[in-house]
């Protein structure tokens, strides 16, 4: 994975790497299967959990930010993937500077 040291997106470990105990493949599948519910009013708790998780662990997606593009109808990942978060930061990074996204 590409690491970007000087961009506004902070590189980080995968959201599932380094977990103790190590995360199982079935857990990763379960996390990914919930991604399509992100942002839906009825799943606010899930949206808040993903945002907290990605901000706290400086990661994006289960394995990589492309998980969001593969598992949802979103055109770019959530803004919680940004090291410097502001409204629209993920959209801007997705269009102009992918190194600005958490890379793992």
Backbone as ProteinMPNN parsed JSONL, in Angstrom:
{"seq_chain_A": "XXXXXXXXXXXXXXXXXXXXXXXXXXXXXXXXXXXXXXXXXXXXXXXXXXXXXXXXXXXXXXXXXXXXXXXXXXXXXXXXXXXXXXXXXXXXXXXXXXXXXXXX", "coords_chain_A": {"N_chain_A": [[0.826, -1.171, 0.0], [0.412, 2.298, -0.611], [2.075, 4.794, 1.127], [1.455, 7.955, 2.425], [3.172, 10.535, 3.487], [3.188, 13.339, 3.596], [0.762, 14.461, 2.972], [-2.637, 15.779, 3.278], [-4.196, 13.702, 4.04], [-3.842, 11.139, 6.276], [-1.628, 8.488, 6.422], [-2.175, 5.145, 7.488], [-2.506, 2.164, 9.505], [-4.35, -0.712, 8.423], [-7.814, -0.89, 9.247], [-8.343, -3.261, 10.438], [-5.941, -4.445, 10.987], [-3.419, -5.448, 13.279], [-5.116, -5.79, 15.408], [-6.087, -7.023, 18.598], [-7.52, -9.758, 20.051], [-6.304, -11.129, 16.898], [-8.277, -10.187, 14.094], [-10.846, -12.142, 12.685], [-11.488, -13.703, 9.487], [-14.236, -14.044, 9.038], [-15.292, -12.036, 10.646], [-14.382, -9.786, 9.291], [-15.806, -10.029, 6.912], [-18.363, -9.696, 7.931], [-18.229, -7.023, 8.849], [-17.828, -5.683, 6.391], [-20.21, -6.341, 5.125], [-22.034, -4.718, 6.356], [-21.533, -2.195, 5.477], [-23.11, -1.046, 3.326], [-25.239, 0.106, 4.703], [-24.366, 2.434, 5.775], [-24.82, 5.813, 6.548], [-27.574, 5.774, 6.248], [-30.682, 6.882, 7.582], [-31.949, 5.22, 9.477], [-29.878, 3.743, 10.421], [-28.163, 5.287, 12.002], [-26.578, 4.868, 14.256], [-24.728, 3.017, 13.318], [-23.408, 4.473, 11.351], [-22.228, 6.467, 12.954], [-20.578, 4.802, 14.474], [-18.806, 3.733, 12.502], [-17.615, 6.157, 11.675], [-16.353, 6.995, 14.049], [-14.61, 4.811, 14.489], [-12.945, 4.844, 12.183], [-11.784, 7.373, 12.412], [-10.553, 7.279, 14.936], [-8.751, 5.096, 14.671], [-7.351, 5.825, 12.48], [-7.856, 4.892, 9.825], [-9.369, 3.458, 6.872], [-12.164, 1.997, 5.711], [-12.556, -1.625, 5.707], [-10.334, -3.118, 4.859], [-9.119, -1.439, 2.964], [-9.52, 1.858, 1.51], [-11.004, 1.508, -0.781], [-12.905, -0.377, -0.216], [-15.245, 0.95, 0.477], [-16.132, 1.876, -1.976], [-16.577, -0.454, -3.348], [-18.51, -1.796, -1.812], [-20.667, -0.14, -1.414], [-22.95, 2.315, -2.765], [-21.669, 4.636, -2.869], [-19.681, 7.291, -4.188], [-17.247, 8.057, -3.305], [-15.186, 7.585, -0.4], [-16.26, 7.924, 3.115], [-16.021, 11.099, 4.878], [-14.758, 10.648, 7.259], [-12.544, 9.22, 6.708], [-10.536, 10.944, 6.262], [-7.507, 12.498, 7.32], [-7.326, 15.15, 8.068], [-10.202, 16.347, 8.764], [-12.969, 17.736, 7.103], [-16.023, 19.039, 5.77], [-16.617, 17.39, 2.791], [-13.997, 16.596, 2.315], [-13.204, 13.968, 1.625], [-14.337, 13.612, -0.877], [-12.969, 15.549, -2.362], [-10.336, 14.577, -2.106], [-10.628, 12.097, -3.334], [-11.036, 12.817, -5.963], [-8.784, 14.378, -6.588], [-6.401, 13.816, -5.115], [-5.45, 10.956, -4.15], [-3.636, 10.09, -2.289], [-4.239, 11.495, -0.11], [-6.089, 10.151, 1.341], [-6.655, 7.872, 4.081], [-4.559, 5.206, 3.71], [-4.799, 2.506, 4.187]], "CA_chain_A": [[0.0, 0.0, 0.0], [1.148, 3.552, -0.698], [2.039, 5.614, 2.333], [1.595, 9.377, 2.095], [3.636, 11.198, 4.699], [3.06, 14.79, 3.606], [-0.525, 14.921, 2.468], [-3.619, 16.058, 4.319], [-4.695, 12.402, 4.473], [-2.798, 10.507, 7.047], [-1.547, 7.055, 6.192], [-2.41, 4.419, 8.723], [-2.696, 0.738, 9.34], [-5.693, -1.165, 8.114], [-8.701, -0.864, 10.413], [-8.393, -4.587, 11.042], [-4.605, -4.973, 11.273], [-2.904, -5.167, 14.608], [-6.124, -5.946, 16.455], [-5.807, -8.083, 19.553], [-6.896, -10.789, 19.221], [-6.417, -10.857, 15.458], [-9.639, -10.271, 13.576], [-11.083, -13.308, 11.836], [-12.043, -13.426, 8.158], [-15.697, -13.932, 9.156], [-15.567, -10.709, 11.202], [-14.153, -8.824, 8.219], [-16.953, -10.154, 6.005], [-19.494, -9.098, 8.633], [-18.048, -5.567, 8.803], [-18.052, -5.22, 5.018], [-21.621, -6.524, 4.759], [-22.807, -3.627, 6.961], [-21.161, -0.919, 4.858], [-24.182, -0.407, 2.544], [-26.171, 0.811, 5.585], [-23.738, 3.68, 6.209], [-25.499, 7.045, 6.143], [-29.033, 5.646, 6.234], [-31.235, 7.419, 8.836], [-32.282, 4.154, 10.412], [-28.623, 3.161, 10.897], [-27.282, 6.355, 12.495], [-25.617, 4.282, 15.192], [-23.682, 2.376, 12.524], [-22.654, 5.567, 10.733], [-21.396, 7.047, 14.013], [-19.554, 3.812, 14.831], [-17.796, 3.738, 11.433], [-16.881, 7.426, 11.724], [-15.471, 6.946, 15.217], [-13.613, 3.765, 14.257], [-11.986, 5.29, 11.17], [-11.065, 8.528, 12.948], [-9.737, 6.836, 16.069], [-7.687, 4.186, 14.247], [-6.718, 6.399, 11.287], [-7.976, 3.894, 8.773], [-10.487, 3.715, 5.963], [-12.686, 0.724, 5.24], [-12.131, -2.802, 6.458], [-8.968, -3.377, 4.419], [-8.604, -0.316, 2.183], [-10.619, 2.787, 1.245], [-11.819, 1.025, -1.904], [-14.033, -1.16, 0.319], [-16.437, 1.803, 0.417], [-16.58, 1.969, -3.365], [-17.021, -1.794, -3.74], [-19.624, -2.301, -1.01], [-21.765, 0.823, -1.327], [-23.174, 3.099, -3.981], [-20.955, 5.897, -2.676], [-18.677, 7.572, -5.212], [-16.0, 8.268, -2.583], [-15.36, 7.134, 0.982], [-16.735, 8.941, 4.057], [-15.055, 12.104, 5.319], [-14.014, 10.141, 8.418], [-11.294, 8.65, 6.192], [-9.557, 12.03, 6.124], [-6.727, 12.847, 8.507], [-7.836, 16.489, 8.38], [-11.598, 16.226, 8.347], [-13.844, 18.879, 6.856], [-17.052, 18.588, 4.831], [-16.187, 17.226, 1.404], [-12.574, 16.264, 2.177], [-13.03, 12.69, 0.923], [-14.659, 13.832, -2.292], [-11.848, 16.28, -2.944], [-9.189, 13.67, -2.188], [-10.919, 11.048, -4.312], [-10.9, 13.386, -7.307], [-7.528, 15.08, -6.852], [-5.188, 13.343, -4.441], [-5.768, 9.751, -3.384], [-2.71, 9.942, -1.17], [-4.82, 12.215, 1.012], [-6.938, 9.211, 2.077], [-5.979, 6.815, 4.825], [-4.221, 4.279, 2.639], [-5.077, 1.114, 4.536]], "C_chain_A": [[0.881, 1.249, 0.0], [0.997, 4.309, 0.611], [2.281, 7.062, 1.946], [1.943, 10.134, 3.364], [3.267, 12.673, 4.745], [1.717, 15.297, 3.12], [-1.473, 15.21, 3.618], [-4.298, 14.783, 4.793], [-3.551, 11.711, 5.162], [-2.785, 9.022, 6.739], [-1.695, 6.357, 7.535], [-2.494, 2.943, 8.431], [-4.137, 0.461, 8.96], [-6.53, -1.134, 9.389], [-8.715, -2.207, 11.134], [-7.013, -5.15, 11.342], [-4.208, -4.609, 12.694], [-3.923, -5.321, 15.719], [-5.746, -7.123, 17.345], [-7.104, -8.548, 20.164], [-7.087, -10.477, 17.744], [-7.845, -11.066, 14.965], [-9.757, -11.437, 12.596], [-11.678, -12.883, 10.505], [-13.559, -13.237, 8.228], [-16.101, -12.574, 9.735], [-15.398, -9.635, 10.135], [-15.315, -8.846, 7.23], [-18.174, -9.496, 6.631], [-19.411, -7.569, 8.61], [-18.361, -5.027, 7.416], [-19.525, -5.315, 4.64], [-22.505, -5.417, 5.328], [-22.538, -2.274, 6.302], [-22.282, -0.283, 4.039], [-25.193, 0.371, 3.392], [-25.618, 2.142, 6.087], [-24.529, 4.871, 5.667], [-27.013, 6.962, 6.087], [-29.592, 6.098, 7.584], [-31.494, 6.344, 9.89], [-31.035, 3.504, 11.024], [-27.638, 4.237, 11.357], [-26.206, 5.818, 13.423], [-24.443, 3.659, 14.442], [-22.789, 3.427, 11.861], [-21.72, 6.202, 11.758], [-20.268, 6.089, 14.405], [-18.439, 3.771, 13.785], [-16.957, 5.011, 11.498], [-15.896, 7.451, 12.892], [-14.303, 5.999, 14.966], [-12.526, 4.253, 13.296], [-11.168, 6.489, 11.643], [-10.082, 8.085, 14.027], [-8.536, 6.001, 15.623], [-6.985, 4.636, 12.97], [-6.674, 5.388, 10.145], [-9.186, 4.228, 7.914], [-10.954, 2.399, 5.373], [-12.203, -0.421, 6.114], [-10.668, -3.109, 6.14], [-8.349, -2.134, 3.794], [-9.777, 0.589, 1.845], [-11.516, 2.328, 0.102], [-12.957, 0.12, -1.446], [-15.323, -0.358, 0.215], [-17.001, 1.87, -0.997], [-17.138, 0.637, -3.848], [-18.329, -2.192, -3.065], [-20.822, -1.358, -0.934], [-21.961, 1.487, -2.688], [-22.491, 4.46, -3.884], [-19.904, 6.057, -3.776], [-17.301, 7.829, -4.606], [-16.239, 7.833, -1.148], [-15.879, 8.252, 1.888], [-15.618, 9.918, 4.447], [-14.26, 11.644, 6.543], [-12.735, 9.421, 7.998], [-10.189, 9.693, 6.087], [-8.796, 12.235, 7.429], [-7.135, 14.23, 9.0], [-9.258, 16.541, 7.866], [-12.275, 17.579, 8.207], [-14.865, 18.407, 5.838], [-16.517, 18.549, 3.393], [-14.736, 16.826, 1.225], [-12.36, 14.961, 1.413], [-13.331, 12.83, -0.562], [-13.495, 14.526, -2.996], [-10.644, 15.353, -3.124], [-9.404, 12.609, -3.256], [-10.722, 11.559, -5.736], [-9.5, 13.908, -7.605], [-6.29, 14.446, -6.259], [-5.508, 12.142, -3.561], [-4.817, 9.545, -2.214], [-3.215, 10.68, 0.065], [-5.77, 11.339, 1.826], [-6.076, 8.317, 2.953], [-5.757, 5.702, 3.818], [-4.482, 2.822, 2.967], [-6.315, 1.038, 5.374]], "O_chain_A": [[1.979, 1.238, 0.558], [-0.11, 4.439, 1.133], [3.223, 7.357, 1.21], [1.084, 10.344, 4.22], [3.051, 13.214, 5.83], [1.574, 16.496, 2.88], [-1.169, 14.931, 4.778], [-4.922, 14.784, 5.854], [-2.421, 11.709, 4.673], [-3.826, 8.367, 6.792], [-1.376, 6.919, 8.582], [-2.546, 2.517, 7.277], [-5.022, 1.294, 9.153], [-6.006, -1.33, 10.486], [-9.062, -2.277, 12.313], [-6.916, -6.24, 11.905], [-4.623, -3.58, 13.229], [-3.621, -5.009, 16.871], [-5.155, -8.1, 16.884], [-7.769, -7.72, 20.787], [-7.931, -9.658, 17.38], [-8.527, -12.006, 15.374], [-8.864, -11.674, 11.782], [-12.299, -11.825, 10.406], [-14.106, -12.367, 7.551], [-17.135, -12.022, 9.359], [-16.177, -8.684, 10.078], [-15.756, -7.795, 6.764], [-18.935, -8.815, 5.944], [-20.416, -6.899, 8.375], [-19.073, -4.032, 7.277], [-20.034, -4.462, 3.912], [-23.611, -5.199, 4.835], [-23.259, -1.31, 6.559], [-22.402, 0.942, 4.055], [-25.926, 1.207, 2.862], [-26.328, 2.895, 6.753], [-24.861, 4.925, 4.483], [-27.676, 7.981, 5.896], [-29.042, 5.74, 8.626], [-31.267, 6.572, 11.078], [-31.13, 2.797, 12.027], [-26.432, 4.12, 11.135], [-25.058, 6.261, 13.379], [-23.297, 3.762, 14.88], [-21.567, 3.282, 11.819], [-20.55, 6.448, 11.464], [-19.137, 6.517, 14.64], [-17.26, 3.773, 14.136], [-15.732, 4.956, 11.391], [-14.751, 7.876, 12.742], [-13.147, 6.349, 15.204], [-11.335, 4.094, 13.563], [-9.989, 6.605, 11.309], [-8.916, 8.479, 14.018], [-7.431, 6.177, 16.136], [-6.132, 3.925, 12.44], [-5.62, 5.079, 9.588], [-9.929, 5.167, 8.202], [-10.224, 1.757, 4.618], [-11.531, -0.215, 7.124], [-9.864, -3.334, 7.044], [-7.192, -1.81, 4.061], [-10.923, 0.142, 1.885], [-12.678, 2.728, 0.033], [-13.887, -0.128, -2.214], [-16.377, -0.912, -0.097], [-18.217, 1.916, -1.183], [-18.062, 0.603, -4.66], [-19.166, -2.853, -3.679], [-21.881, -1.744, -0.439], [-21.215, 1.233, -3.633], [-22.714, 5.332, -4.723], [-19.314, 5.078, -4.232], [-16.298, 7.818, -5.319], [-17.389, 7.723, -0.723], [-15.931, 9.408, 1.468], [-14.433, 9.598, 4.356], [-13.199, 12.197, 6.831], [-11.927, 9.051, 8.851], [-9.031, 9.352, 5.847], [-9.375, 12.155, 8.513], [-7.274, 14.454, 10.203], [-9.493, 16.754, 6.677], [-12.167, 18.445, 9.075], [-14.597, 17.456, 5.105], [-16.032, 19.55, 2.865], [-14.272, 16.72, 0.089], [-11.419, 14.864, 0.626], [-12.654, 12.235, -1.401], [-13.094, 14.132, -4.091], [-10.011, 15.352, -4.179], [-8.481, 12.262, -3.993], [-10.289, 10.811, -6.612], [-9.069, 13.885, -8.757], [-5.216, 14.534, -6.855], [-5.799, 12.29, -2.374], [-5.176, 8.882, -1.241], [-2.678, 10.507, 1.159], [-6.212, 11.75, 2.898], [-4.923, 8.033, 2.628], [-6.699, 5.296, 3.137], [-4.389, 1.976, 2.078], [-6.723, -0.051, 5.775]]}, "name": "protein", "num_of_chains": 1, "seq": "XXXXXXXXXXXXXXXXXXXXXXXXXXXXXXXXXXXXXXXXXXXXXXXXXXXXXXXXXXXXXXXXXXXXXXXXXXXXXXXXXXXXXXXXXXXXXXXXXXXXXXXX"}
